[in-house]
Amino acid sequence: MMICRDAQLKKGEKVIKTSTEAVQLGVGQDPTGALSIPIYQTATFRHPRFGESTGYDYSRSGNPTRQVLEKGIARLDGGAGGFAYASGMAALTNLLLLFKPGDHLIVTEDLYGGTFRLLDKVFSQYRLAATFVDTSDLDQVTLAIKDETKAILLETPTNPLLKVADISRISAMAREKSLLTIVDNTFMTPYLQQPLAMGADLVVYSATKFLAGHNDVVAGLIVAKSEEMAERIYFLQNSVGAVLGPQDSWLVIRGMKTLGVRLDRQTENARTIACWLASHKAVRRVFYPGLETHPGHQLLKEQARGFGAMVSFEVMDKSMAEQILNKVRLVSFAESLGGVETLVTFPAFQTHADIDPAERERLGINERLLRLSVGIEDVDELLSDLEQAFIE
């Protein structure tokens, strides 16, 4: 199909290194020689004698299992330090504590509803202001800058409309104005996209999603580009204490070892499904950057090695959307994304329910929009399930 011409994954030396680094997380790092890093299920550590430490004192401040994950994600993203949290929202909350009352952030308007809620309903109480703009439009980003602006928070591709922001250009502009650039890289992971290499200062993840990859753990990660920023983040992590436990750290490590092979399959499946949806008479629009018709196709092709496994699509009416949700069998109607199982979500009623209805409609997050997180199942079986779900 012409619509899908050239939607190919790019290969390169850096990508091979990222995939290999993920597989090798924890290997050779335990003194026992354990291939899989043990779960150090302990709250505290015994000191050899007064004035000496093993390097670990109390698990809030540092745990050997969590440290493997934290050092590992820092290596994958090319950062100076990595930090693991009890959820993606805990990680984002920790980041927002970098700012003080009166500060202002520029934020992607079409982003995860939980991030919107955190800024609009929680941090607004402490006079941290946010302006939500279409960050795929550099002019809108520039016009939103105020004297009080301290950072630009990007989600790219966005959730759920898959808009693409130019990380390099926005980071360069932010640097000129002494602003931080923070990128939520949850949809892409360092396997597909590396924001720090494009000039961003901080990367945040819901590691629950593609990084862990199995819908069995809730976790968040932050990577800081500079040593100075890493020290600031560590101080906040240790002070606030919303750290990831050793059992969950181990689960994320285990999931990340298969990150490359999972995302390769998921991206391939997503492209096939997006093409199928684009030709379906009951589908009004398909949002997938791997399609040449997508406005962000060329930009994402240049700044990432693939287009990801998230596909959103708009059907003719709300009743059709509800029918699909009720009829799918192999695809699961469920919250979240990024696992090996294919999920379908109704953003207006689930992930983005906290956004004002009129604003949702303006953004295009309407009652006809569905979002697919494509898994690793046989794609023909996924297509068969979707096809039967469309039939009235």
N, C-alpha and C positions, 0 to 999 in steps of 0.2 A: 504494500500500500504506500502511495506517495506520502501520506501523512506521517509515516514512520521512517522514512529514508534517513540514513545516517545516525539513527538513534543507537549508537554503539558505545560500549564502555571503553574508556581509554586505559591503556596499560602503561606501566612505567616503573622505573626502579624504586621510587619512593613508595609506590603502592605495595610492591612485593615486600619491602622492609616493614611496612605497617602490618601487613597480614602475618608475617613471620613473628614480629614482636608480640602480637596478640597471642599466638599459639604458645609462645615461650614464657608467658607470664608465670612467675614463681618458680620456674624450672631452675634447679641448682642453687636456690637461694636459702634453703633450709639446712641447718648444720647436720641433720640426720641423713641428708641425701634424698629425702622424699621428693618424688617427681611432682606430686601434687602438694602445694603448700598446705601444711596442716591448719586446722581451725584452732587458733589459740583462744579457747573459750575461758578467758580469765579477766577479772576486773583489775587485778593488781599484780605486781611483780616483786619478787624478793631481791633485795640489794645484797651484793656479795659482802660488803662491810660498809661502815660509815664513810661517807664521802665518795663512794663508788656506785656506779649504776651500770646495768646491762645495756642501757640505751632506752629501756622501757621502764616506766614508773607506774602509770595508771592508764587504763585503756581508752579513756576519753582523750588523753593527750597523745596516745600512740599505741597501736596494736600491730604485731608482726603480720597478721593476715591482712588487715586493712592497709598496711603500708605497702604490701605487694601490689594491691590494686591501685593505690594512690600514685606510687612511682610508675606503675605500668601505664596508666592513662596519661601521665605527664610525658612519658617517652613517645607514646602514640601520637600525641598532639604537638610534640616539639616544644613543651613548656618547661618552666623552671620548677613547678610544683603542682601536684595534684591533691585533691581533697575529696573524701567520700562522706556522704550524708545519708540520713535515714529516708529521704525521699528527694525527688527533683525539686519540690516546693521548698524543702528545708535548705537545699543548696541555693536556690534563688533568694530565699529570705536572708541567708548569710551574706550573699553578694550585696543585697540592698542595704545592709548595715554599714557598708562603706560610706554611705551618704548621710547627710545631716539635715535637720529641718530647714526648709527654705530652698534646698537644692531642687533641681529640675532635670528630668530625664526625657529623652525622645525615644518612643517605643513603637515597634511595629503594631499597626492597628489590627491586622488580621492575624491574631496569634492565639495560643492556647488560652481558653477561658479562665483557667486557674491563675495564670499570670496576670490577666486583666483584673480578676477579683482581688488578688494580693495587693496590687497597686491601687486600685480604685476604692477598695473597701477597708483595707488594713493600713497600708503605709500612708495613705492620704490623711489618716488621723494624726500622723506625726509630721505633717506638712512636707512630705516628699511629693512633689508635683510631677505629673506625667502628661505629656502630649502625645497622643496616638496618631501616627501618620502612615501613609503608604510608603514604606521604606524601599519599595522597588522603584520609586521616583526620587532621584537625588535632589531635585529642586524642592520637593516637599520637606525633605530632611533638613536642607539648608535653611529654609524659611522658618523652621520651627525652633531654631537655636536662639536662646535668650542669654542674657548676662548670667543668669543663675544656672544655666545648663551645665551639667557635669559629665553626662554620659549618654551614649546611644545604645539602646538595647535592641538588637536585631534577632528576629526569628526568620531563618531562611533555609529552605523554602518554608513558607508560612503554613499555619495550621488553621483552617483546613483548605485554603484556596491555592496553596502551592505557588505563591508569588515568590520571585527571586530578587534578592537585594545584591547589589554590587559591593561585596565585602571590601575589596581593595580600595575602591574610590571613596567609600564612606569612611573607612579607617584612615585614609590619607587626609581627608578633610577634617576628621575629628582630631587627628594628631596636630594639625596646624592650629587648631583652636584649643588645644590642651584638654580635650575631652577623651574619656575612656570609650573604647568600643567593646561591647559585650555581645557575644553571639551565642544564641541557643542553637546548638548543633545536633539536637536530639534526632531529627529525621535523617541526618546524613551520617553521623559518627565520623571519627577521624579516618576511617577506611575509605570513605567517599569524598570527604571535604575537610580541609585543615585551615580553619580561620586564622590561627596564629601566624601561619606562614604568609597570610595575605594582609597582615597588619593589625589584626585584632589584639586586644590586651587580655581578654578573659574569654573562656569558653565554658558554658554550663550545659549539663545534660540531665535529662531524666534517664538514668541508667536502667530504670525499669524496662525501658523500651528496647531498642535494637541492640544496645550494648550487652545487656543480660540475655535478652532474646528468647526467653521461654515462658513468659507470663507467670513466673513463680517467685518473684522477689521485687520489692519496692526499694529504690535507691536513687541517689543523686550524686553527681560529680561536678567538680569545678577544676579547671586548669588555668593557672596564671602564667603569663609569658615571662615576666621578669622576676628576679629574686626578691626585689623590694615588694612587689605586689604579693608574691607568695608568702612572705613574712606577715603581711597585713591580713591575708586570708587565714593563715594558720592561727593568728592571735584570736580572730573572731570565731573560728571553728572550735578552738579549745575553750574559749570563754562561754560560748552559747551551748555547746555540747550536743548538738543534734547529729551525732556521728553515726556512721553505719556500723552495726555489730559485726563480729567476726564471722558468724555463720552466713549472714547475708553478703558480706564481702567475698567469701569463698564462692558463693553461688554466682555472683557477678563475674568473678575471675573465670570460673568454669564456662560461663556463657560466652565470655569474650574470646575464648580460645577458638571458637568456631565462627567468629564474626565475619570473616572474609567469605567463607563458603556459603554461609547463610544469606548474606546480602547479595552475593552474585546471583543466587537462585531467586531470591525475592525480587530483585530488580528485573530480572528476565521475565518472571511471571507478571510483574506489574505492567511492564511494557506491552506484553501480549494482551492482558486484560484491558488496558487503556485503549489499545487499537480496536478491540472488539466492541467496547462501549462506544467509541467514536463513530462506529458504523451502525449502531443500533437505532432503529427508528423511534424508540420510546425514550431516548436520551437526548436532552436539549444541549448540554455542554459537558465536556470532560476537562478536568483540571489535572494535567500531568505534564511536567516539564520535558519528559522524553518525547512528546509529540511536537513535531515541527511547528504546529499551529500555536503552541503555547508561547506567550510573549517573552518568557524567561528562558526559552530553550537554548539559545546560543550562549547566553551568559553562563548558565549552569554548566553547559558543555565545556566552557573555558575554565571555570573555577572549581570544578569537581570532576571526579573520574566516573561518575554514573549519575543517574537521575532519581535514585531512591525507589522505595517500595510503597509509597503512599499515593493513592489515586482517589480523587473526589469527583463526583459526577452529579448532575442535576437532571431529575426526571420531570415529566410533564406536570404532575400535581402531587399534593401531599398524600392522597390516597394511594398513588402508585408507590411512593416511598414507603408507606406503611405496609403495603402488600409485600414488597421485597423483603423487608425486615421480618415479616411473619412467615415467609415461605422458604427462606434460605435454610439449608440443612447442613451442608458441609461447611459453609461460611457461618461463623458464629456472630450473632447480634450481641455485642459486648463492648464495654468501655475499654480504653487503652489501645495500644498499638505496638508494633515492633516485634512481636513474638513469632514463633514458627507457624502458629495457626493463623489462618486468614480471619480477620474480624471486620465487621461492618458497624458503623456508628452513625447516629443521627445527630450531628453537631448542634443544631438549634435547640434540641431537647435534652442533650446530654452534656458534652464538653463545653458548650458555649451558652448554656442556659442563663448564666449570670449577667450576660450582656443585654442591655436594653433592646427589646424587640425591634424598635424602629432602627436602632443602630445596626443590629444584626442584618436587617433587610437591606440597609444601605450598603453594607459590606458584601452582601451576596450570600450570607449564611442564612438561607431561607428554609422554609419547610419542605422544599423539594430537593435539598442537597443531602447526599449521603457520602460517607468517607470510608474507603477501604484501606485497611492495613493488610497488604498482601503477604501471605506466608510462603512456605516451601512445598506445599502440596503439589501433586500433578496438576499442571495448568489446565489440561483438558477437562479434568473433573471439576475444577473450580468454574470453568466456563459453563459446563453443563448445569451446575447448580444455579449459577446466576441466570442462565437462560430459562430454566423452569420457573424461577422466582418472578420473572417478568411476565409470564403467561397468566392471564386472568382466568 
